[in-house]
Amino acid sequence: LLFVHDARWVGGSRVNADYRLSDTYPALLAVPWEVSDELLTACAPHRSRGRVPVLSWLHPESKASLTRASQPQVGVQGRRSAADEELVRQIRAANANANSLLIFDARPHANAVANKGRGGGVENPTYYENVQYMFLNIQNIHAMRAALTKVFEACFPRPEDGRWLKALADSKWLYHIKQIIFNHKTSVLVHCSDGWDRTAQVTSLAMLMLDPFYRTLRGFEVLIEKEWCSFGHKFAQRTGGPADGVGRPSNPDERSPVFLQFIDCVWQMMQQFPHSFEFNERFLITIMDELYAARFGTFLFNSEMQARDHGVRERTVSLWSHIALDYKSYVNPLYTPAEVSGHRVIFPQHSLAQLQFWTGYYIRWHPIMRLQEPVARRDRALVDVMKRFRGDSRVLTSNLDAQNTPVIAN
């Protein structure tokens, strides 16, 4: 997953092969080729949970990079780390087409500053050369959990209750969806507090917009495995499962619909670009259903290390293997590959007016509300109509050609 076709980056650093650098990071890390294992080891104490800046994605042409990390441990004393400053400099220098780096902090500014009291905080631009800083104002897991609770409270009054739409608006769920969607053009480093919730949302959505591979069915599976599973999104705790995937129960405060929010964002993008995604709505709903059903090993644990220690590959079946058995039912019939359409990059509209409530997921089991015709069925019917139209047009063209062909008398 981390093989990089670029001389400026090393796609297989094994400094974390035993998970000692960071027990929530993958075993293989992609870093600039000049970065040594010693530098990464020296940098780790300055980043929360040892989650040092590493590569998520590299633009194949511009060489602009998308890297991810956790917050720096600056604290109220404003601690510095020469190793961290050098690592960030090397990431900036690896992009030969730009001399600056943009750091996206996914948190609201006030939250980031407040983290200094707990030993965290933000990078000091004085110590990081040619670095610009931007806050994305994405709320934390507790705000997301409260928003989802309000969504469900809004969905189950009677549909004729005039308060339904107001309750949905008051939940601010779509507002949070809007805040996550963004685009960028230069090398970017993304982090939040620990780097396994909001950071995963931001990097994943950016990769979906910028790289058509991740909009294919296989590519989306790779995206989830890499940006979410390998980089330590705490699936077990966020879904209310055992804290370590098998034993003691999770703290209820650790529950949050972070991954659901990401999937909702993907669905929003699919509504705006119905020809750009190889997979359909059923694929997204299946992923969410199996996330909570816990039938497969894909989402059982909080990190790659936990999954390895519990023998996930040997003792469980992957969700992706299950999906592969019925691959065609998850394919979008309207999909047009980027090589044909020319739309390699997509930029979704993010105003609230352009966003929709995902009725196909949130209220599909509602006992009263009548859902619209399933999108997948409608799309298949549309494709059938188009095929018949093409067939009729070919017959008509053939008949016209026959009528216009001059007859040569003997």
C-alpha positions as CSV (number, residue, x, y, z in Angstrom):
1,L,0.0,0.0,0.0
2,L,2.9,2.3,0.6
3,F,5.0,1.6,-2.5
4,V,6.0,5.0,-4.0
5,H,7.2,5.5,-7.5
6,D,9.4,8.6,-6.8
7,A,13.1,9.0,-6.1
8,R,12.5,11.6,-3.4
9,W,10.5,9.3,-1.2
10,V,11.1,5.9,0.4
11,G,8.0,3.8,0.4
12,G,9.0,1.1,2.8
13,S,10.8,2.4,5.9
14,R,10.8,-0.4,8.5
15,V,11.6,1.8,11.5
16,N,8.1,0.8,12.9
17,A,8.3,-2.8,11.9
18,D,7.9,-3.9,15.6
19,Y,5.5,-1.0,16.3
20,R,7.9,0.5,18.9
21,L,8.0,3.9,17.2
22,S,4.2,4.1,17.3
23,D,1.8,1.3,18.3
24,T,-1.0,2.9,16.3
25,Y,0.9,3.4,13.0
26,P,1.4,0.8,10.2
27,A,4.6,-1.3,10.1
28,L,5.7,0.3,6.9
29,L,6.0,4.1,6.5
30,A,6.7,6.3,3.5
31,V,9.1,9.3,4.2
32,P,11.5,11.5,2.2
33,W,14.5,9.4,1.1
34,E,16.9,11.6,3.1
35,V,15.1,10.9,6.4
36,S,16.9,8.4,8.5
37,D,15.4,6.0,11.0
38,E,17.3,7.9,13.7
39,L,15.6,11.1,12.8
40,L,12.2,9.5,12.9
41,T,13.0,8.0,16.3
42,A,14.1,11.3,17.6
43,C,11.0,13.0,16.3
44,A,8.5,10.5,17.8
45,P,8.5,11.9,21.4
46,H,7.4,15.3,20.1
47,R,4.3,13.9,18.4
48,S,1.3,12.6,20.3
49,R,1.5,8.7,20.4
50,G,4.6,8.9,18.3
51,R,2.6,9.6,15.2
52,V,5.3,11.4,13.2
53,P,4.6,13.1,9.8
54,V,4.5,10.4,7.1
55,L,3.2,10.2,3.5
56,S,-0.4,9.4,2.6
57,W,-0.4,10.3,-1.1
58,L,1.8,11.8,-3.7
59,H,0.6,13.7,-6.8
60,P,1.9,11.7,-9.8
61,E,2.8,14.9,-11.8
62,S,3.3,17.9,-9.5
63,K,4.9,15.7,-6.7
64,A,2.9,17.7,-4.2
65,S,2.5,15.5,-1.1
66,L,-0.3,14.8,1.4
67,T,1.2,13.8,4.7
68,R,-0.4,13.1,8.1
69,A,0.6,13.2,11.7
70,S,-0.7,13.9,15.2
71,Q,-0.4,17.2,17.1
72,P,3.1,18.3,18.4
73,Q,3.7,18.1,22.1
74,V,4.6,21.7,22.7
75,G,2.6,22.3,25.9
76,V,2.3,25.6,27.6
77,Q,6.1,25.9,27.7
78,G,6.3,25.9,23.9
79,R,8.7,23.0,23.6
80,R,10.7,22.6,20.4
81,S,12.1,19.6,18.6
82,A,14.9,20.0,16.2
83,A,14.2,16.5,14.8
84,D,10.6,17.4,14.1
85,E,11.5,20.7,12.5
86,E,14.0,18.9,10.2
87,L,11.5,16.2,9.3
88,V,8.9,18.8,8.3
89,R,11.6,20.7,6.3
90,Q,12.5,17.4,4.4
91,I,8.8,16.9,3.6
92,R,8.6,20.5,2.2
93,A,11.8,20.0,0.2
94,A,10.6,16.8,-1.3
95,N,8.3,18.8,-3.5
96,A,10.6,20.3,-6.2
97,N,7.7,22.4,-7.6
98,A,7.0,24.4,-4.5
99,N,9.0,25.9,-1.6
100,S,6.2,26.0,1.0
101,L,4.1,23.7,3.1
102,L,0.6,24.2,4.3
103,I,-0.3,22.6,7.6
104,F,-4.0,21.9,8.0
105,D,-5.1,21.5,11.6
106,A,-8.4,19.8,11.5
107,R,-9.5,21.2,14.9
108,P,-11.1,24.5,15.7
109,H,-8.5,27.1,16.7
110,A,-9.7,27.3,20.3
111,N,-9.6,23.5,20.8
112,A,-6.0,23.4,19.4
113,V,-4.8,26.1,21.8
114,A,-6.6,24.5,24.7
115,N,-4.7,21.3,24.1
116,K,-1.5,23.1,25.2
117,G,-2.8,22.6,28.8
118,R,-2.7,18.9,28.3
119,G,0.8,18.9,26.7
120,G,-0.3,19.2,23.1
121,G,-0.9,22.2,20.9
122,V,0.2,23.5,17.5
123,E,3.4,24.1,15.6
124,N,5.0,27.5,16.1
125,P,5.5,29.0,12.6
126,T,8.6,30.8,13.9
127,Y,10.5,27.5,14.0
128,Y,9.1,25.9,10.8
129,E,10.4,27.6,7.7
130,N,8.1,28.5,4.8
131,V,5.1,26.9,6.5
132,Q,1.6,28.3,6.5
133,Y,-1.1,27.3,9.0
134,M,-4.9,26.8,8.6
135,F,-7.6,25.5,10.9
136,L,-10.4,23.5,9.4
137,N,-12.8,23.8,12.4
138,I,-13.9,20.2,12.4
139,Q,-15.5,19.4,15.8
140,N,-14.3,16.6,18.0
141,I,-15.8,13.1,18.5
142,H,-18.1,14.2,21.3
143,A,-19.7,16.9,19.1
144,M,-20.1,14.4,16.3
145,R,-21.8,11.9,18.6
146,A,-24.2,14.6,19.8
147,A,-25.0,15.6,16.2
148,L,-25.8,12.0,15.2
149,T,-28.1,11.6,18.3
150,K,-30.0,14.7,17.2
151,V,-30.3,13.2,13.6
152,F,-32.0,10.1,14.9
153,E,-34.2,12.1,17.2
154,A,-35.2,14.1,14.1
155,C,-36.0,11.0,12.1
156,F,-38.6,9.4,14.3
157,P,-41.4,11.9,14.9
158,R,-44.3,11.4,12.5
159,P,-43.4,12.7,9.0
160,E,-46.2,15.2,8.9
161,D,-44.7,16.9,12.0
162,G,-43.5,20.3,10.8
163,R,-40.6,20.2,13.2
164,W,-38.8,17.4,11.3
165,L,-36.8,19.6,8.9
166,K,-36.0,22.1,11.6
167,A,-34.7,19.3,13.9
168,L,-32.6,18.0,11.1
169,A,-31.1,21.5,10.5
170,D,-30.6,22.0,14.2
171,S,-28.5,18.8,14.3
172,K,-25.8,20.5,12.3
173,W,-25.0,17.1,10.8
174,L,-24.8,18.5,7.2
175,Y,-22.9,21.5,8.5
176,H,-20.2,19.1,9.8
177,I,-20.2,17.3,6.4
178,K,-19.7,20.7,4.7
179,Q,-16.8,21.6,7.0
180,I,-14.9,18.4,6.1
181,I,-15.0,18.7,2.3
182,F,-12.1,20.8,1.0
183,N,-9.4,21.0,-1.7
184,H,-5.8,21.9,-1.9
185,K,-3.0,22.5,-4.5
186,T,0.3,22.4,-2.7
187,S,2.1,20.0,-0.3
188,V,0.0,19.6,2.8
189,L,0.5,18.2,6.3
190,V,-2.7,17.3,8.1
191,H,-3.2,16.6,11.8
192,C,-5.7,17.0,14.5
193,S,-5.1,15.9,18.1
194,D,-4.1,12.2,17.8
195,G,-4.4,12.0,14.1
196,W,-6.8,9.0,13.8
197,D,-10.2,10.6,13.5
198,R,-10.5,14.0,11.8
199,T,-7.1,13.5,10.1
200,A,-8.3,10.3,8.4
201,Q,-11.5,12.1,7.2
202,V,-9.5,14.9,5.6
203,T,-6.8,12.8,3.9
204,S,-9.3,10.3,2.6
205,L,-11.6,12.9,1.1
206,A,-8.7,14.7,-0.5
207,M,-7.4,11.5,-2.1
208,L,-10.9,10.7,-3.4
209,M,-11.1,14.2,-5.0
210,L,-7.6,14.2,-6.5
211,D,-7.0,10.6,-7.5
212,P,-9.5,8.6,-9.6
213,F,-8.0,5.3,-8.5
214,Y,-9.6,5.7,-5.1
215,R,-13.0,6.2,-6.8
216,T,-12.9,2.7,-8.1
217,L,-14.2,-0.2,-6.0
218,R,-10.8,-1.7,-5.4
219,G,-9.2,1.7,-4.8
220,F,-11.8,2.6,-2.2
221,E,-11.1,-0.6,-0.3
222,V,-7.4,0.2,-0.4
223,L,-8.1,3.7,0.9
224,I,-10.0,2.4,3.9
225,E,-7.4,-0.2,4.6
226,K,-4.6,2.3,4.4
227,E,-5.9,5.6,5.8
228,W,-8.3,4.1,8.4
229,C,-7.2,0.5,9.4
230,S,-3.4,0.8,9.1
231,F,-3.2,4.3,10.5
232,G,-5.0,3.4,13.6
233,H,-8.6,4.6,13.5
234,K,-10.1,3.1,16.7
235,F,-12.9,1.2,15.1
236,A,-13.5,-1.0,18.1
237,Q,-13.9,1.9,20.5
238,R,-15.7,4.3,18.1
239,T,-18.4,1.6,17.4
240,G,-18.9,0.8,21.1
241,G,-17.1,-2.6,20.9
242,P,-14.5,-4.0,23.3
243,A,-11.7,-1.5,24.0
244,D,-9.0,-3.8,22.6
245,G,-11.4,-5.6,20.2
246,V,-11.9,-8.7,22.4
247,G,-12.0,-7.9,26.1
248,R,-13.2,-5.2,28.4
249,P,-15.9,-2.9,27.1
250,S,-15.2,0.6,25.7
251,N,-15.7,3.8,27.5
252,P,-19.1,5.2,26.2
253,D,-17.4,8.6,25.7
254,E,-15.1,7.0,23.1
255,R,-18.0,6.2,20.8
256,S,-18.4,8.5,17.8
257,P,-19.7,8.3,14.2
258,V,-16.4,9.5,12.7
259,F,-16.3,6.8,10.0
260,L,-20.0,7.1,9.2
261,Q,-19.5,10.8,8.7
262,F,-16.7,10.1,6.2
263,I,-19.0,7.6,4.3
264,D,-21.8,10.2,4.3
265,C,-19.3,12.6,2.7
266,V,-18.5,10.1,0.0
267,W,-22.2,9.6,-0.6
268,Q,-22.6,13.4,-1.0
269,M,-19.8,13.4,-3.6
270,M,-21.5,10.5,-5.5
271,Q,-24.7,12.6,-5.8
272,Q,-22.8,15.4,-7.4
273,F,-20.6,13.2,-9.6
274,P,-22.8,10.1,-10.4
275,H,-20.4,9.1,-13.3
276,S,-17.2,9.4,-11.3
277,F,-17.5,6.5,-8.8
278,E,-17.3,2.8,-9.8
279,F,-19.2,1.7,-6.7
280,N,-22.8,2.4,-5.8
281,E,-24.8,3.3,-2.7
282,R,-25.3,-0.4,-1.8
283,F,-21.5,-0.7,-1.4
284,L,-21.4,2.1,1.1
285,I,-24.4,0.8,3.1
286,T,-22.9,-2.7,3.2
287,I,-19.7,-1.3,4.6
288,M,-21.6,0.5,7.4
289,D,-23.8,-2.5,8.1
290,E,-20.8,-4.8,8.5
291,L,-18.9,-2.3,10.5
292,Y,-21.5,-2.6,13.3
293,A,-22.3,-6.3,12.7
294,A,-18.7,-7.3,13.3
295,R,-19.0,-10.4,11.1
296,F,-15.6,-9.8,9.5
297,G,-12.1,-9.0,10.8
298,T,-11.7,-5.8,8.8
299,F,-13.0,-3.4,11.5
300,L,-12.6,-5.4,14.7
301,F,-9.6,-3.7,16.2
302,N,-8.2,-0.2,16.9
303,S,-4.8,-0.6,15.1
304,E,-2.8,-2.7,12.7
305,M,-0.8,-4.0,15.7
306,Q,-3.9,-5.2,17.6
307,A,-5.1,-6.9,14.4
308,R,-1.8,-8.6,14.0
309,D,-1.6,-9.7,17.7
310,H,-5.0,-11.3,17.5
311,G,-4.3,-13.1,14.2
312,V,-7.0,-11.3,12.1
313,R,-5.6,-12.5,8.8
314,E,-5.4,-16.1,9.9
315,R,-8.6,-16.3,12.0
316,T,-11.1,-14.1,10.2
317,V,-12.5,-13.3,6.8
318,S,-12.0,-9.9,5.2
319,L,-15.1,-7.8,4.3
320,W,-13.5,-7.2,0.9
321,S,-13.4,-11.0,0.2
322,H,-17.1,-11.2,0.9
323,I,-17.9,-8.2,-1.4
324,A,-15.8,-9.8,-4.2
325,L,-18.2,-12.8,-4.2
326,D,-20.9,-10.5,-5.5
327,Y,-18.8,-7.8,-7.1
328,K,-21.3,-6.8,-9.8
329,S,-24.0,-5.9,-7.4
330,Y,-21.8,-3.1,-6.0
331,V,-20.9,-1.6,-9.4
332,N,-22.4,1.7,-10.5
333,P,-23.8,1.2,-14.0
334,L,-23.3,4.9,-14.8
335,Y,-19.6,4.8,-14.0
336,T,-17.3,6.4,-16.6
337,P,-13.5,5.9,-16.0
338,A,-11.5,9.1,-15.7
339,E,-9.4,8.0,-18.8
340,V,-12.6,8.3,-20.8
341,S,-14.3,11.2,-19.2
342,G,-11.2,13.3,-18.6
343,H,-12.3,14.1,-15.1
344,R,-9.3,13.1,-13.0
345,V,-10.0,15.7,-10.3
346,I,-13.4,16.5,-8.9
347,F,-14.3,19.4,-6.7
348,P,-17.6,19.0,-4.9
349,Q,-19.9,21.9,-4.1
350,H,-19.9,22.3,-0.3
351,S,-22.7,24.8,0.4
352,L,-25.5,23.5,2.5
353,A,-27.9,24.0,-0.5
354,Q,-25.9,21.4,-2.4
355,L,-26.0,18.7,0.3
356,Q,-28.7,16.1,0.9
357,F,-29.9,14.0,3.8
358,W,-29.0,10.4,3.1
359,T,-32.5,8.9,3.5
360,G,-31.3,5.6,1.9
361,Y,-29.2,5.0,5.0
362,Y,-30.6,6.9,8.0
363,I,-34.4,6.2,7.5
364,R,-34.5,3.0,5.4
365,W,-36.1,1.1,8.2
366,H,-38.5,3.9,9.2
367,P,-42.0,2.3,9.8
368,I,-43.9,5.2,8.3
369,M,-41.8,7.3,5.9
370,R,-41.9,6.1,2.3
371,L,-38.5,6.0,0.6
372,Q,-37.9,7.0,-2.9
373,E,-37.0,4.3,-5.5
374,P,-33.6,2.8,-4.7
375,V,-30.9,4.7,-6.7
376,A,-29.2,1.5,-7.9
377,R,-32.5,0.2,-9.4
378,R,-33.2,3.5,-11.0
379,D,-29.7,3.7,-12.5
380,R,-30.0,0.2,-13.9
381,A,-33.4,1.0,-15.5
382,L,-31.8,4.2,-17.0
383,V,-29.0,2.2,-18.5
384,D,-31.4,-0.3,-20.0
385,V,-33.4,2.6,-21.6
386,M,-30.1,4.1,-23.0
387,K,-29.2,0.7,-24.5
388,R,-32.6,0.4,-26.2
389,F,-32.3,3.9,-27.5
390,R,-28.8,3.2,-28.9
391,G,-30.2,0.1,-30.6
392,D,-33.2,1.9,-32.1
393,S,-30.9,4.7,-33.3
394,R,-28.6,2.2,-35.0
395,V,-31.6,0.5,-36.8
396,L,-32.9,3.9,-37.8
397,T,-29.5,5.0,-39.1
398,S,-29.2,1.8,-41.1
399,N,-32.6,2.2,-42.7
400,L,-31.9,5.8,-43.6
401,D,-28.6,4.8,-45.2
402,A,-30.4,2.1,-47.2
403,Q,-32.9,4.6,-48.4
404,N,-30.2,7.0,-49.5
405,T,-28.0,4.5,-51.3
406,P,-28.4,5.0,-55.0
407,V,-29.5,2.0,-57.0
408,I,-27.5,1.3,-60.2
409,A,-29.6,-0.2,-62.9
410,N,-28.2,-3.0,-65.1
